Amino acid sequence: MAKLILKKKSKRMTCRRKFKILAKIREHHRKLRKEERKKRKEMKSVPKSLKFKPLIHIPNSCPFKEEILNEVKQNKLQMEERKKAEKEEQKKNNLETIVHEAELKQLKFQNSELAALKNLEEEILKNKVKGFDDFKDDLKRVVKRADVILEVLDARDPLGCRSSDIEKMVIENGKRLVLVLNKIDLIPKENIKKWLAYLRKEFPAIAMKSSTQKPSSKLGWVKGPLVNTSKSVGGDFLMNILANYCRNKDLKTSIKVGVVGKKNIFSAFKKIIV
């Protein structure tokens, strides 16, 4: 009888099937790694207190079971109280640290403010000294070049506008000084007369009202005692005094006149045509 021989199946396969199997294996391994990473991440996020801890069981046959359980319970309470005390102490230290840091910042801010204020005061004082020196130099130059010095005074406070140092400098340089009582339209006539009488005891004095006309209009003055006008009043008296000084000095053409006083007082005085 002939023996039947079965042909062994070959393990050969197409490349398409082979690569498909390898791709499925890679995908399976990728999923396993992903799950593993996910589990590790979840375990890390769980607090240590919640992680699994092995329980220690005390058998009932132990003769000192109650004492051991009481001791464990007492140790647990002591540990909780210690942790609570440490937390309170840490909180207190944090509060003290915050207060201390705030005090340091405030002290630093105050020191910086004081330093800035001191620098500002020094700068202001330096500017004042510089401004005073410049004013002094200009005043000396005016007194030296001028033949007559007009000291402009505010009729509302003549004594407060006078400067004994300026008057002394003018006299020492041998110059003539004339006191000009400006803004006479702001005080009563009786006060004007009394002030003129008082000022003329020391130097020649005249009363004037500066022009309030617009710069575009033709400026001029009014002769006589009229005060309620936009034109200058008292300019004719000033011209007469300057003309007398010209004759006294044998001058026939011109005379140099210097004007001194506070800025706000003779700002309008410059409009007078001399």
C-alpha positions, 0 to 999 in steps of 0.5 A: 500500500502506498504511504501518503506524505503530506506536504509541509506548509511554507512560512513564506508570506507576502511583503504586504502581510509581513509589514502589516503584522509588524505595524500592528505589533509596533502599535500594540507596544506604543499603546502599552508604553502610553498606558505605563506613562499614564499610570506613573503620572497618576501615581506621582500626582497622588499625595504620599498620605493617600498612597497605599501603606501596608497595614500592621495587624495585631493579632487578638492573641497578643496579651498587650493589644489594648496598650499597644493600640492606645500607645499608637493612638497617643503617638498619632495625636502627638504627631498631629499636635506637633505638625499643627504647632509647626504650621502655626510657627511657620505662619508666624515666621512668615508674617514677621518676615513680611512685616520686617520686609515692609519696614525695610522697604518703607525705611529705604523709601523714606531715605530715598525721599530725604535724599531727593529732597536734600538734592532738590533743596541744594539745587534750589539754593544753588540756583538762587545763589546763581540768580542773585549773583547774576542780578547783582552783576546786572545791577552793578552794570546798570548803576555804572552805565546810567546817569540817573536811576529810577527805582520803581515802587508799588503804590500799594506797598512802597516800603516793601518794594524799596531796597536799601542796598540798591539805594546805597549802591547808587549813592556810593557811585555818585548817581542820582536816584528818583523814586517812581511811585507806580500804579497810583490808580489802585490807591486813594489820592490822599494816600498818594499825597502822603506817600509822596510827602514821606518819600520826598524827605529822602529822594525826589519822588513822582507818582505815575500810572503806567499805560494800559494801552495795547501794544499795537496802539500808539502809546502816550501819556496824559498831562495833569491829574487824570488817573482813569485813563488807559494812557500813562499819567505822570510822564511829563513830570518824569521828563521835567526831572530828567531835563533838569538833570541834563541841565545840571550836568551840562548835557544837551543831547541825551542822558542814560536812565536805569530802571530798577525794581521788582519784575512785576512792578515795572513790567508795564513801566517799560511802555512809557516813552522816555 
